[in-house]
Amino acid sequence: MGPRRTFLSRIIAAALAAVLVIALAGCSALRLGYANGETFVYWWMNSYVGFNDEQKPWVKEEIARFFAWHRQT
């Protein structure tokens, strides 16, 4: 094996390692976002609509119900 082939092998190994690390980081970010989805959805909807004190409890309950359904299905 010549020096050029060894260099190319190292480049390919480094690229594969980088792809693996990026894929794992992406999965972790997705899992973190989904685990906190109820909070994020409520925050986004509240900033868009502006729920009053009377609406907040049932909106949170409906969001929780949706996520429970989604996790089951």
Predicted model as a PDB file, atoms N, CA, C, CB and O in Angstrom, pLDDT in the B-factor column:
MODEL        1                                                                  
ATOM      1  N   MET A   1       0.840  -1.189   0.000  1.00 55.00           N  
ATOM      2  CA  MET A   1       0.000   0.000   0.000  1.00 55.00           C  
ATOM      3  C   MET A   1       0.877   1.241   0.000  1.00 55.00           C  
ATOM      4  CB  MET A   1      -0.952   0.004   1.215  1.00 55.00           C  
ATOM      5  O   MET A   1       1.782   1.379   0.823  1.00 55.00           O  
ATOM      6  N   GLY A   2       0.604   2.119  -0.911  1.00 61.00           N  
ATOM      7  CA  GLY A   2       1.395   3.331  -0.997  1.00 61.00           C  
ATOM      8  C   GLY A   2       0.881   4.404  -0.055  1.00 61.00           C  
ATOM      9  O   GLY A   2      -0.196   4.266   0.527  1.00 61.00           O  
ATOM     10  N   PRO A   3       1.652   5.472   0.093  1.00 68.00           N  
ATOM     11  CA  PRO A   3       1.250   6.557   0.989  1.00 68.00           C  
ATOM     12  C   PRO A   3      -0.042   7.244   0.544  1.00 68.00           C  
ATOM     13  CB  PRO A   3       2.359   7.580   1.083  1.00 68.00           C  
ATOM     14  O   PRO A   3      -0.805   7.739   1.374  1.00 68.00           O  
ATOM     15  N   ARG A   4      -0.283   7.272  -0.767  1.00 72.00           N  
ATOM     16  CA  ARG A   4      -1.502   7.924  -1.241  1.00 72.00           C  
ATOM     17  C   ARG A   4      -2.742   7.117  -0.844  1.00 72.00           C  
ATOM     18  CB  ARG A   4      -1.451   8.105  -2.770  1.00 72.00           C  
ATOM     19  O   ARG A   4      -3.762   7.684  -0.454  1.00 72.00           O  
ATOM     20  N   ARG A   5      -2.644   5.806  -0.945  1.00 73.00           N  
ATOM     21  CA  ARG A   5      -3.779   4.940  -0.582  1.00 73.00           C  
ATOM     22  C   ARG A   5      -4.056   5.022   0.924  1.00 73.00           C  
ATOM     23  CB  ARG A   5      -3.496   3.466  -0.997  1.00 73.00           C  
ATOM     24  O   ARG A   5      -5.217   5.013   1.334  1.00 73.00           O  
ATOM     25  N   THR A   6      -3.021   5.099   1.743  1.00 84.00           N  
ATOM     26  CA  THR A   6      -3.200   5.226   3.187  1.00 84.00           C  
ATOM     27  C   THR A   6      -3.881   6.547   3.523  1.00 84.00           C  
ATOM     28  CB  THR A   6      -1.846   5.122   3.912  1.00 84.00           C  
ATOM     29  O   THR A   6      -4.769   6.588   4.375  1.00 84.00           O  
ATOM     30  N   PHE A   7      -3.474   7.619   2.864  1.00 85.00           N  
ATOM     31  CA  PHE A   7      -4.079   8.929   3.092  1.00 85.00           C  
ATOM     32  C   PHE A   7      -5.560   8.910   2.708  1.00 85.00           C  
ATOM     33  CB  PHE A   7      -3.332  10.014   2.292  1.00 85.00           C  
ATOM     34  O   PHE A   7      -6.404   9.442   3.428  1.00 85.00           O  
ATOM     35  N   LEU A   8      -5.861   8.290   1.565  1.00 84.00           N  
ATOM     36  CA  LEU A   8      -7.240   8.197   1.108  1.00 84.00           C  
ATOM     37  C   LEU A   8      -8.077   7.368   2.082  1.00 84.00           C  
ATOM     38  CB  LEU A   8      -7.298   7.586  -0.298  1.00 84.00           C  
ATOM     39  O   LEU A   8      -9.226   7.720   2.352  1.00 84.00           O  
ATOM     40  N   SER A   9      -7.542   6.305   2.600  1.00 86.00           N  
ATOM     41  CA  SER A   9      -8.242   5.470   3.585  1.00 86.00           C  
ATOM     42  C   SER A   9      -8.546   6.262   4.849  1.00 86.00           C  
ATOM     43  CB  SER A   9      -7.406   4.227   3.931  1.00 86.00           C  
ATOM     44  O   SER A   9      -9.626   6.133   5.424  1.00 86.00           O  
ATOM     45  N   ARG A  10      -7.600   7.073   5.274  1.00 86.00           N  
ATOM     46  CA  ARG A  10      -7.813   7.903   6.466  1.00 86.00           C  
ATOM     47  C   ARG A  10      -8.906   8.944   6.228  1.00 86.00           C  
ATOM     48  CB  ARG A  10      -6.504   8.600   6.872  1.00 86.00           C  
ATOM     49  O   ARG A  10      -9.734   9.197   7.104  1.00 86.00           O  
ATOM     50  N   ILE A  11      -8.902   9.534   5.058  1.00 86.00           N  
ATOM     51  CA  ILE A  11      -9.926  10.533   4.712  1.00 86.00           C  
ATOM     52  C   ILE A  11     -11.315   9.875   4.707  1.00 86.00           C  
ATOM     53  CB  ILE A  11      -9.621  11.178   3.317  1.00 86.00           C  
ATOM     54  O   ILE A  11     -12.270  10.440   5.240  1.00 86.00           O  
ATOM     55  N   ILE A  12     -11.423   8.707   4.116  1.00 87.00           N  
ATOM     56  CA  ILE A  12     -12.708   8.005   4.065  1.00 87.00           C  
ATOM     57  C   ILE A  12     -13.161   7.623   5.472  1.00 87.00           C  
ATOM     58  CB  ILE A  12     -12.608   6.747   3.175  1.00 87.00           C  
ATOM     59  O   ILE A  12     -14.340   7.773   5.795  1.00 87.00           O  
ATOM     60  N   ALA A  13     -12.265   7.139   6.302  1.00 85.00           N  
ATOM     61  CA  ALA A  13     -12.614   6.770   7.674  1.00 85.00           C  
ATOM     62  C   ALA A  13     -13.067   7.998   8.465  1.00 85.00           C  
ATOM     63  CB  ALA A  13     -11.415   6.098   8.374  1.00 85.00           C  
ATOM     64  O   ALA A  13     -14.031   7.921   9.227  1.00 85.00           O  
ATOM     65  N   ALA A  14     -12.387   9.117   8.291  1.00 86.00           N  
ATOM     66  CA  ALA A  14     -12.762  10.348   8.994  1.00 86.00           C  
ATOM     67  C   ALA A  14     -14.128  10.845   8.518  1.00 86.00           C  
ATOM     68  CB  ALA A  14     -11.692  11.442   8.781  1.00 86.00           C  
ATOM     69  O   ALA A  14     -14.931  11.312   9.327  1.00 86.00           O  
ATOM     70  N   ALA A  15     -14.393  10.751   7.233  1.00 87.00           N  
ATOM     71  CA  ALA A  15     -15.683  11.182   6.701  1.00 87.00           C  
ATOM     72  C   ALA A  15     -16.812  10.304   7.235  1.00 87.00           C  
ATOM     73  CB  ALA A  15     -15.667  11.151   5.166  1.00 87.00           C  
ATOM     74  O   ALA A  15     -17.873  10.813   7.597  1.00 87.00           O  
ATOM     75  N   LEU A  16     -16.596   9.004   7.285  1.00 86.00           N  
ATOM     76  CA  LEU A  16     -17.609   8.098   7.825  1.00 86.00           C  
ATOM     77  C   LEU A  16     -17.855   8.363   9.304  1.00 86.00           C  
ATOM     78  CB  LEU A  16     -17.187   6.647   7.619  1.00 86.00           C  
ATOM     79  O   LEU A  16     -18.997   8.329   9.763  1.00 86.00           O  
ATOM     80  N   ALA A  17     -16.794   8.624  10.040  1.00 86.00           N  
ATOM     81  CA  ALA A  17     -16.939   8.938  11.462  1.00 86.00           C  
ATOM     82  C   ALA A  17     -17.727  10.236  11.647  1.00 86.00           C  
ATOM     83  CB  ALA A  17     -15.555   9.050  12.136  1.00 86.00           C  
ATOM     84  O   ALA A  17     -18.571  10.326  12.538  1.00 86.00           O  
ATOM     85  N   ALA A  18     -17.458  11.227  10.820  1.00 85.00           N  
ATOM     86  CA  ALA A  18     -18.176  12.501  10.908  1.00 85.00           C  
ATOM     87  C   ALA A  18     -19.663  12.313  10.589  1.00 85.00           C  
ATOM     88  CB  ALA A  18     -17.553  13.535   9.950  1.00 85.00           C  
ATOM     89  O   ALA A  18     -20.516  12.893  11.261  1.00 85.00           O  
ATOM     90  N   VAL A  19     -19.971  11.522   9.587  1.00 84.00           N  
ATOM     91  CA  VAL A  19     -21.368  11.251   9.242  1.00 84.00           C  
ATOM     92  C   VAL A  19     -22.070  10.545  10.399  1.00 84.00           C  
ATOM     93  CB  VAL A  19     -21.458  10.396   7.956  1.00 84.00           C  
ATOM     94  O   VAL A  19     -23.215  10.869  10.713  1.00 84.00           O  
ATOM     95  N   LEU A  20     -21.413   9.602  11.025  1.00 78.00           N  
ATOM     96  CA  LEU A  20     -21.990   8.887  12.160  1.00 78.00           C  
ATOM     97  C   LEU A  20     -22.264   9.832  13.331  1.00 78.00           C  
ATOM     98  CB  LEU A  20     -21.056   7.757  12.604  1.00 78.00           C  
ATOM     99  O   LEU A  20     -23.327   9.763  13.948  1.00 78.00           O  
ATOM    100  N   VAL A  21     -21.322  10.701  13.634  1.00 80.00           N  
ATOM    101  CA  VAL A  21     -21.495  11.656  14.736  1.00 80.00           C  
ATOM    102  C   VAL A  21     -22.654  12.616  14.440  1.00 80.00           C  
ATOM    103  CB  VAL A  21     -20.187  12.452  14.974  1.00 80.00           C  
ATOM    104  O   VAL A  21     -23.458  12.906  15.326  1.00 80.00           O  
ATOM    105  N   ILE A  22     -22.739  13.099  13.227  1.00 80.00           N  
ATOM    106  CA  ILE A  22     -23.818  14.018  12.850  1.00 80.00           C  
ATOM    107  C   ILE A  22     -25.174  13.318  12.922  1.00 80.00           C  
ATOM    108  CB  ILE A  22     -23.583  14.576  11.430  1.00 80.00           C  
ATOM    109  O   ILE A  22     -26.154  13.909  13.377  1.00 80.00           O  
ATOM    110  N   ALA A  23     -25.233  12.078  12.482  1.00 74.00           N  
ATOM    111  CA  ALA A  23     -26.492  11.326  12.535  1.00 74.00           C  
ATOM    112  C   ALA A  23     -26.934  11.112  13.983  1.00 74.00           C  
ATOM    113  CB  ALA A  23     -26.341   9.965  11.819  1.00 74.00           C  
ATOM    114  O   ALA A  23     -28.112  11.270  14.301  1.00 74.00           O  
ATOM    115  N   LEU A  24     -26.006  10.758  14.853  1.00 70.00           N  
ATOM    116  CA  LEU A  24     -26.344  10.564  16.260  1.00 70.00           C  
ATOM    117  C   LEU A  24     -26.784  11.866  16.919  1.00 70.00           C  
ATOM    118  CB  LEU A  24     -25.157   9.980  17.009  1.00 70.00           C  
ATOM    119  O   LEU A  24     -27.714  11.867  17.726  1.00 70.00           O  
ATOM    120  N   ALA A  25     -26.134  12.962  16.589  1.00 74.00           N  
ATOM    121  CA  ALA A  25     -26.519  14.258  17.154  1.00 74.00           C  
ATOM    122  C   ALA A  25     -27.908  14.660  16.669  1.00 74.00           C  
ATOM    123  CB  ALA A  25     -25.489  15.343  16.778  1.00 74.00           C  
ATOM    124  O   ALA A  25     -28.698  15.207  17.438  1.00 74.00           O  
ATOM    125  N   GLY A  26     -28.209  14.395  15.408  1.00 69.00           N  
ATOM    126  CA  GLY A  26     -29.528  14.703  14.872  1.00 69.00           C  
ATOM    127  C   GLY A  26     -30.617  13.907  15.557  1.00 69.00           C  
ATOM    128  O   GLY A  26     -31.688  14.435  15.855  1.00 69.00           O  
ATOM    129  N   CYS A  27     -30.346  12.630  15.809  1.00 72.00           N  
ATOM    130  CA  CYS A  27     -31.338  11.792  16.502  1.00 72.00           C  
ATOM    131  C   CYS A  27     -31.556  12.286  17.933  1.00 72.00           C  
ATOM    132  CB  CYS A  27     -30.885  10.310  16.513  1.00 72.00           C  
ATOM    133  O   CYS A  27     -32.684  12.297  18.425  1.00 72.00           O  
ATOM    134  N   SER A  28     -30.489  12.689  18.589  1.00 75.00           N  
ATOM    135  CA  SER A  28     -30.617  13.194  19.958  1.00 75.00           C  
ATOM    136  C   SER A  28     -31.419  14.489  19.993  1.00 75.00           C  
ATOM    137  CB  SER A  28     -29.232  13.418  20.579  1.00 75.00           C  
ATOM    138  O   SER A  28     -32.248  14.682  20.882  1.00 75.00           O  
ATOM    139  N   ALA A  29     -31.180  15.365  19.043  1.00 71.00           N  
ATOM    140  CA  ALA A  29     -31.925  16.627  18.990  1.00 71.00           C  
ATOM    141  C   ALA A  29     -33.403  16.369  18.722  1.00 71.00           C  
ATOM    142  CB  ALA A  29     -31.344  17.554  17.904  1.00 71.00           C  
ATOM    143  O   ALA A  29     -34.268  17.016  19.312  1.00 71.00           O  
ATOM    144  N   LEU A  30     -33.687  15.427  17.837  1.00 70.00           N  
ATOM    145  CA  LEU A  30     -35.080  15.095  17.540  1.00 70.00           C  
ATOM    146  C   LEU A  30     -35.765  14.505  18.768  1.00 70.00           C  
ATOM    147  CB  LEU A  30     -35.162  14.110  16.362  1.00 70.00           C  
ATOM    148  O   LEU A  30     -36.909  14.843  19.072  1.00 70.00           O  
ATOM    149  N   ARG A  31     -35.067  13.631  19.463  1.00 76.00           N  
ATOM    150  CA  ARG A  31     -35.638  13.023  20.674  1.00 76.00           C  
ATOM    151  C   ARG A  31     -35.879  14.073  21.755  1.00 76.00           C  
ATOM    152  CB  ARG A  31     -34.709  11.920  21.211  1.00 76.00           C  
ATOM    153  O   ARG A  31     -36.911  14.049  22.425  1.00 76.00           O  
ATOM    154  N   LEU A  32     -34.942  14.983  21.925  1.00 73.00           N  
ATOM    155  CA  LEU A  32     -35.108  16.058  22.907  1.00 73.00           C  
ATOM    156  C   LEU A  32     -36.302  16.939  22.552  1.00 73.00           C  
ATOM    157  CB  LEU A  32     -33.831  16.910  22.994  1.00 73.00           C  
ATOM    158  O   LEU A  32     -37.098  17.290  23.423  1.00 73.00           O  
ATOM    159  N   GLY A  33     -36.427  17.291  21.287  1.00 74.00           N  
ATOM    160  CA  GLY A  33     -37.551  18.116  20.855  1.00 74.00           C  
ATOM    161  C   GLY A  33     -38.882  17.409  21.029  1.00 74.00           C  
ATOM    162  O   GLY A  33     -39.864  18.030  21.438  1.00 74.00           O  
ATOM    163  N   TYR A  34     -38.931  16.119  20.723  1.00 79.00           N  
ATOM    164  CA  TYR A  34     -40.185  15.385  20.862  1.00 79.00           C  
ATOM    165  C   TYR A  34     -40.551  15.195  22.327  1.00 79.00           C  
ATOM    166  CB  TYR A  34     -40.089  14.028  20.165  1.00 79.00           C  
ATOM    167  O   TYR A  34     -41.728  15.249  22.684  1.00 79.00           O  
ATOM    168  N   ALA A  35     -39.558  14.974  23.176  1.00 82.00           N  
ATOM    169  CA  ALA A  35     -39.820  14.804  24.608  1.00 82.00           C  
ATOM    170  C   ALA A  35     -40.390  16.081  25.218  1.00 82.00           C  
ATOM    171  CB  ALA A  35     -38.535  14.400  25.343  1.00 82.00           C  
ATOM    172  O   ALA A  35     -41.157  16.020  26.179  1.00 82.00           O  
ATOM    173  N   ASN A  36     -40.027  17.215  24.675  1.00 85.00           N  
ATOM    174  CA  ASN A  36     -40.519  18.501  25.177  1.00 85.00           C  
ATOM    175  C   ASN A  36     -41.544  19.122  24.238  1.00 85.00           C  
ATOM    176  CB  ASN A  36     -39.358  19.465  25.379  1.00 85.00           C  
ATOM    177  O   ASN A  36     -41.800  20.324  24.294  1.00 85.00           O  
ATOM    178  N   GLY A  37     -42.120  18.308  23.388  1.00 88.00           N  
ATOM    179  CA  GLY A  37     -43.050  18.800  22.381  1.00 88.00           C  
ATOM    180  C   GLY A  37     -44.254  19.512  22.944  1.00 88.00           C  
ATOM    181  O   GLY A  37     -44.689  20.527  22.400  1.00 88.00           O  
ATOM    182  N   GLU A  38     -44.802  18.989  24.033  1.00 90.00           N  
ATOM    183  CA  GLU A  38     -45.986  19.623  24.628  1.00 90.00           C  
ATOM    184  C   GLU A  38     -45.687  21.060  25.037  1.00 90.00           C  
ATOM    185  CB  GLU A  38     -46.472  18.822  25.847  1.00 90.00           C  
ATOM    186  O   GLU A  38     -46.485  21.965  24.789  1.00 90.00           O  
ATOM    187  N   THR A  39     -44.540  21.260  25.659  1.00 91.00           N  
ATOM    188  CA  THR A  39     -44.150  22.607  26.091  1.00 91.00           C  
ATOM    189  C   THR A  39     -43.918  23.517  24.896  1.00 91.00           C  
ATOM    190  CB  THR A  39     -42.887  22.549  26.956  1.00 91.00           C  
ATOM    191  O   THR A  39     -44.371  24.662  24.883  1.00 91.00           O  
ATOM    192  N   PHE A  40     -43.208  23.005  23.886  1.00 90.00           N  
ATOM    193  CA  PHE A  40     -42.929  23.814  22.704  1.00 90.00           C  
ATOM    194  C   PHE A  40     -44.204  24.202  21.965  1.00 90.00           C  
ATOM    195  CB  PHE A  40     -41.999  23.066  21.767  1.00 90.00           C  
ATOM    196  O   PHE A  40     -44.352  25.345  21.535  1.00 90.00           O  
ATOM    197  N   VAL A  41     -45.127  23.250  21.818  1.00 92.00           N  
ATOM    198  CA  VAL A  41     -46.377  23.541  21.107  1.00 92.00           C  
ATOM    199  C   VAL A  41     -47.189  24.575  21.867  1.00 92.00           C  
ATOM    200  CB  VAL A  41     -47.205  22.256  20.907  1.00 92.00           C  
ATOM    201  O   VAL A  41     -47.716  25.515  21.271  1.00 92.00           O  
ATOM    202  N   TYR A  42     -47.294  24.409  23.182  1.00 95.00           N  
ATOM    203  CA  TYR A  42     -48.054  25.387  23.969  1.00 95.00           C  
ATOM    204  C   TYR A  42     -47.415  26.775  23.868  1.00 95.00           C  
ATOM    205  CB  TYR A  42     -48.136  24.944  25.450  1.00 95.00           C  
ATOM    206  O   TYR A  42     -48.110  27.772  23.673  1.00 95.00           O  
ATOM    207  N   TRP A  43     -46.096  26.828  24.000  1.00 93.00           N  
ATOM    208  CA  TRP A  43     -45.390  28.107  23.926  1.00 93.00           C  
ATOM    209  C   TRP A  43     -45.623  28.781  22.578  1.00 93.00           C  
ATOM    210  CB  TRP A  43     -43.886  27.904  24.162  1.00 93.00           C  
ATOM    211  O   TRP A  43     -45.885  29.982  22.516  1.00 93.00           O  
ATOM    212  N   TRP A  44     -45.526  28.001  21.493  1.00 91.00           N  
ATOM    213  CA  TRP A  44     -45.713  28.555  20.152  1.00 91.00           C  
ATOM    214  C   TRP A  44     -47.145  29.042  19.969  1.00 91.00           C  
ATOM    215  CB  TRP A  44     -45.367  27.507  19.079  1.00 91.00           C  
ATOM    216  O   TRP A  44     -47.374  30.146  19.474  1.00 91.00           O  
ATOM    217  N   MET A  45     -48.111  28.209  20.372  1.00 94.00           N  
ATOM    218  CA  MET A  45     -49.514  28.602  20.202  1.00 94.00           C  
ATOM    219  C   MET A  45     -49.859  29.818  21.060  1.00 94.00           C  
ATOM    220  CB  MET A  45     -50.442  27.433  20.558  1.00 94.00           C  
ATOM    221  O   MET A  45     -50.587  30.706  20.614  1.00 94.00           O  
ATOM    222  N   ASN A  46     -49.344  29.861  22.276  1.00 94.00           N  
ATOM    223  CA  ASN A  46     -49.632  30.993  23.156  1.00 94.00           C  
ATOM    224  C   ASN A  46     -49.034  32.285  22.605  1.00 94.00           C  
ATOM    225  CB  ASN A  46     -49.092  30.722  24.564  1.00 94.00           C  
ATOM    226  O   ASN A  46     -49.649  33.346  22.717  1.00 94.00           O  
ATOM    227  N   SER A  47     -47.847  32.207  22.014  1.00 93.00           N  
ATOM    228  CA  SER A  47     -47.254  33.419  21.439  1.00 93.00           C  
ATOM    229  C   SER A  47     -48.022  33.875  20.201  1.00 93.00           C  
ATOM    230  CB  SER A  47     -45.781  33.176  21.081  1.00 93.00           C  
ATOM    231  O   SER A  47     -48.045  35.064  19.882  1.00 93.00           O  
ATOM    232  N   TYR A  48     -48.650  32.928  19.506  1.00 91.00           N  
ATOM    233  CA  TYR A  48     -49.406  33.262  18.302  1.00 91.00           C  
ATOM    234  C   TYR A  48     -50.817  33.757  18.636  1.00 91.00           C  
ATOM    235  CB  TYR A  48     -49.486  32.048  17.382  1.00 91.00           C  
ATOM    236  O   TYR A  48     -51.286  34.738  18.059  1.00 91.00           O  
ATOM    237  N   VAL A  49     -51.490  33.075  19.568  1.00 92.00           N  
ATOM    238  CA  VAL A  49     -52.879  33.376  19.879  1.00 92.00           C  
ATOM    239  C   VAL A  49     -53.012  34.245  21.121  1.00 92.00           C  
ATOM    240  CB  VAL A  49     -53.657  32.096  20.065  1.00 92.00           C  
ATOM    241  O   VAL A  49     -53.796  35.194  21.130  1.00 92.00           O  
ATOM    242  N   GLY A  50     -52.256  33.932  22.170  1.00 93.00           N  
ATOM    243  CA  GLY A  50     -52.351  34.661  23.432  1.00 93.00           C  
ATOM    244  C   GLY A  50     -53.518  34.181  24.278  1.00 93.00           C  
ATOM    245  O   GLY A  50     -54.536  34.865  24.381  1.00 93.00           O  
ATOM    246  N   PHE A  51     -53.375  33.002  24.886  1.00 94.00           N  
ATOM    247  CA  PHE A  51     -54.447  32.434  25.698  1.00 94.00           C  
ATOM    248  C   PHE A  51     -54.647  33.239  26.980  1.00 94.00           C  
ATOM    249  CB  PHE A  51     -54.142  30.970  26.035  1.00 94.00           C  
ATOM    250  O   PHE A  51     -53.694  33.764  27.555  1.00 94.00           O  
ATOM    251  N   ASN A  52     -55.902  33.324  27.415  1.00 95.00           N  
ATOM    252  CA  ASN A  52     -56.162  33.962  28.703  1.00 95.00           C  
ATOM    253  C   ASN A  52     -56.124  32.880  29.794  1.00 95.00           C  
ATOM    254  CB  ASN A  52     -57.549  34.715  28.695  1.00 95.00           C  
ATOM    255  O   ASN A  52     -55.968  31.695  29.496  1.00 95.00           O  
ATOM    256  N   ASP A  53     -56.268  33.299  31.054  1.00 94.00           N  
ATOM    257  CA  ASP A  53     -56.159  32.363  32.175  1.00 94.00           C  
ATOM    258  C   ASP A  53     -57.211  31.261  32.132  1.00 94.00           C  
ATOM    259  CB  ASP A  53     -56.270  33.110  33.478  1.00 94.00           C  
ATOM    260  O   ASP A  53     -56.968  30.153  32.611  1.00 94.00           O  
ATOM    261  N   GLU A  54     -58.358  31.553  31.572  1.00 95.00           N  
ATOM    262  CA  GLU A  54     -59.425  30.561  31.482  1.00 95.00           C  
ATOM    263  C   GLU A  54     -59.125  29.492  30.423  1.00 95.00           C  
ATOM    264  CB  GLU A  54     -60.750  31.251  31.166  1.00 95.00           C  
ATOM    265  O   GLU A  54     -59.521  28.337  30.576  1.00 95.00           O  
ATOM    266  N   GLN A  55     -58.441  29.873  29.372  1.00 95.00           N  
ATOM    267  CA  GLN A  55     -58.156  28.958  28.271  1.00 95.00           C  
ATOM    268  C   GLN A  55     -56.937  28.077  28.522  1.00 95.00           C  
ATOM    269  CB  GLN A  55     -57.954  29.739  27.006  1.00 95.00           C  
ATOM    270  O   GLN A  55     -56.875  26.958  28.012  1.00 95.00           O  
ATOM    271  N   LYS A  56     -55.977  28.553  29.289  1.00 95.00           N  
ATOM    272  CA  LYS A  56     -54.714  27.838  29.462  1.00 95.00           C  
ATOM    273  C   LYS A  56     -54.871  26.386  29.911  1.00 95.00           C  
ATOM    274  CB  LYS A  56     -53.871  28.564  30.451  1.00 95.00           C  
ATOM    275  O   LYS A  56     -54.261  25.509  29.300  1.00 95.00           O  
ATOM    276  N   PRO A  57     -55.665  26.084  30.957  1.00 95.00           N  
ATOM    277  CA  PRO A  57     -55.733  24.691  31.406  1.00 95.00           C  
ATOM    278  C   PRO A  57     -56.271  23.725  30.350  1.00 95.00           C  
ATOM    279  CB  PRO A  57     -56.591  24.603  32.630  1.00 95.00           C  
ATOM    280  O   PRO A  57     -55.718  22.640  30.176  1.00 95.00           O  
ATOM    281  N   TRP A  58     -57.336  24.098  29.644  1.00 95.00           N  
ATOM    282  CA  TRP A  58     -57.881  23.146  28.685  1.00 95.00           C  
ATOM    283  C   TRP A  58     -57.038  23.046  27.432  1.00 95.00           C  
ATOM    284  CB  TRP A  58     -59.285  23.529  28.319  1.00 95.00           C  
ATOM    285  O   TRP A  58     -57.032  22.003  26.778  1.00 95.00           O  
ATOM    286  N   VAL A  59     -56.317  24.116  27.079  1.00 95.00           N  
ATOM    287  CA  VAL A  59     -55.408  24.032  25.933  1.00 95.00           C  
ATOM    288  C   VAL A  59     -54.270  23.069  26.262  1.00 95.00           C  
ATOM    289  CB  VAL A  59     -54.848  25.439  25.558  1.00 95.00           C  
ATOM    290  O   VAL A  59     -53.913  22.225  25.439  1.00 95.00           O  
ATOM    291  N   LYS A  60     -53.700  23.190  27.460  1.00 95.00           N  
ATOM    292  CA  LYS A  60     -52.630  22.281  27.863  1.00 95.00           C  
ATOM    293  C   LYS A  60     -53.127  20.836  27.911  1.00 95.00           C  
ATOM    294  CB  LYS A  60     -52.068  22.691  29.231  1.00 95.00           C  
ATOM    295  O   LYS A  60     -52.404  19.915  27.533  1.00 95.00           O  
ATOM    296  N   GLU A  61     -54.347  20.645  28.370  1.00 96.00           N  
ATOM    297  CA  GLU A  61     -54.923  19.300  28.437  1.00 96.00           C  
ATOM    298  C   GLU A  61     -55.114  18.705  27.034  1.00 96.00           C  
ATOM    299  CB  GLU A  61     -56.269  19.337  29.183  1.00 96.00           C  
ATOM    300  O   GLU A  61     -54.833  17.527  26.811  1.00 96.00           O  
ATOM    301  N   GLU A  62     -55.585  19.516  26.109  1.00 96.00           N  
ATOM    302  CA  GLU A  62     -55.781  19.029  24.734  1.00 96.00           C  
ATOM    303  C   GLU A  62     -54.452  18.721  24.058  1.00 96.00           C  
ATOM    304  CB  GLU A  62     -56.556  20.062  23.906  1.00 96.00           C  
ATOM    305  O   GLU A  62     -54.348  17.748  23.312  1.00 96.00           O  
ATOM    306  N   ILE A  63     -53.448  19.530  24.308  1.00 95.00           N  
ATOM    307  CA  ILE A  63     -52.119  19.262  23.741  1.00 95.00           C  
ATOM    308  C   ILE A  63     -51.575  17.963  24.320  1.00 95.00           C  
ATOM    309  CB  ILE A  63     -51.138  20.440  24.028  1.00 95.00           C  
ATOM    310  O   ILE A  63     -51.036  17.135  23.587  1.00 95.00           O  
ATOM    311  N   ALA A  64     -51.712  17.780  25.625  1.00 94.00           N  
ATOM    312  CA  ALA A  64     -51.248  16.547  26.266  1.00 94.00           C  
ATOM    313  C   ALA A  64     -51.998  15.339  25.703  1.00 94.00           C  
ATOM    314  CB  ALA A  64     -51.434  16.628  27.800  1.00 94.00           C  
ATOM    315  O   ALA A  64     -51.401  14.286  25.478  1.00 94.00           O  
ATOM    316  N   ARG A  65     -53.295  15.487  25.478  1.00 95.00           N  
ATOM    317  CA  ARG A  65     -54.090  14.397  24.910  1.00 95.00           C  
ATOM    318  C   ARG A  65     -53.618  14.059  23.498  1.00 95.00           C  
ATOM    319  CB  ARG A  65     -55.582  14.771  24.895  1.00 95.00           C  
ATOM    320  O   ARG A  65     -53.532  12.886  23.136  1.00 95.00           O  
ATOM    321  N   PHE A  66     -53.313  15.076  22.704  1.00 94.00           N  
ATOM    322  CA  PHE A  66     -52.818  14.837  21.354  1.00 94.00           C  
ATOM    323  C   PHE A  66     -51.491  14.080  21.388  1.00 94.00           C  
ATOM    324  CB  PHE A  66     -52.655  16.163  20.603  1.00 94.00           C  
ATOM    325  O   PHE A  66     -51.310  13.111  20.650  1.00 94.00           O  
ATOM    326  N   PHE A  67     -50.571  14.514  22.234  1.00 92.00           N  
ATOM    327  CA  PHE A  67     -49.269  13.846  22.294  1.00 92.00           C  
ATOM    328  C   PHE A  67     -49.403  12.422  22.829  1.00 92.00           C  
ATOM    329  CB  PHE A  67     -48.298  14.648  23.171  1.00 92.00           C  
ATOM    330  O   PHE A  67     -48.677  11.533  22.385  1.00 92.00           O  
ATOM    331  N   ALA A  68     -50.302  12.191  23.762  1.00 92.00           N  
ATOM    332  CA  ALA A  68     -50.535  10.827  24.257  1.00 92.00           C  
ATOM    333  C   ALA A  68     -51.053   9.945  23.123  1.00 92.00           C  
ATOM    334  CB  ALA A  68     -51.544  10.833  25.442  1.00 92.00           C  
ATOM    335  O   ALA A  68     -50.604   8.810  22.963  1.00 92.00           O  
ATOM    336  N   TRP A  69     -51.992  10.462  22.340  1.00 94.00           N  
ATOM    337  CA  TRP A  69     -52.499   9.721  21.189  1.00 94.00           C  
ATOM    338  C   TRP A  69     -51.383   9.448  20.184  1.00 94.00           C  
ATOM    339  CB  TRP A  69     -53.641  10.493  20.517  1.00 94.00           C  
ATOM    340  O   TRP A  69     -51.266   8.338  19.664  1.00 94.00           O  
ATOM    341  N   HIS A  70     -50.572  10.456  19.915  1.00 88.00           N  
ATOM    342  CA  HIS A  70     -49.506  10.328  18.925  1.00 88.00           C  
ATOM    343  C   HIS A  70     -48.463   9.314  19.375  1.00 88.00           C  
ATOM    344  CB  HIS A  70     -48.845  11.684  18.673  1.00 88.00           C  
ATOM    345  O   HIS A  70     -47.940   8.571  18.544  1.00 88.00           O  
ATOM    346  N   ARG A  71     -48.154   9.263  20.642  1.00 85.00           N  
ATOM    347  CA  ARG A  71     -47.173   8.297  21.148  1.00 85.00           C  
ATOM    348  C   ARG A  71     -47.723   6.869  21.087  1.00 85.00           C  
ATOM    349  CB  ARG A  71     -46.774   8.648  22.593  1.00 85.00           C  
ATOM    350  O   ARG A  71     -46.966   5.919  20.893  1.00 85.00           O  
ATOM    351  N   GLN A  72     -49.024   6.722  21.250  1.00 89.00           N  
ATOM    352  CA  GLN A  72     -49.640   5.400  21.156  1.00 89.00           C  
ATOM    353  C   GLN A  72     -49.748   4.916  19.715  1.00 89.00           C  
ATOM    354  CB  GLN A  72     -51.014   5.422  21.791  1.00 89.00           C  
ATOM    355  O   GLN A  72     -49.574   3.732  19.427  1.00 89.00           O  
ATOM    356  N   THR A  73     -50.034   5.842  18.830  1.00 85.00           N  
ATOM    357  CA  THR A  73     -50.298   5.469  17.434  1.00 85.00           C  
ATOM    358  C   THR A  73     -49.069   5.371  16.645  1.00 85.00           C  
ATOM    359  CB  THR A  73     -51.204   6.430  16.786  1.00 85.00           C  
ATOM    360  O   THR A  73     -49.124   5.066  15.453  1.00 85.00           O  
TER     361      THR A  73                                                      
ENDMDL                                                                          
END                                                                             
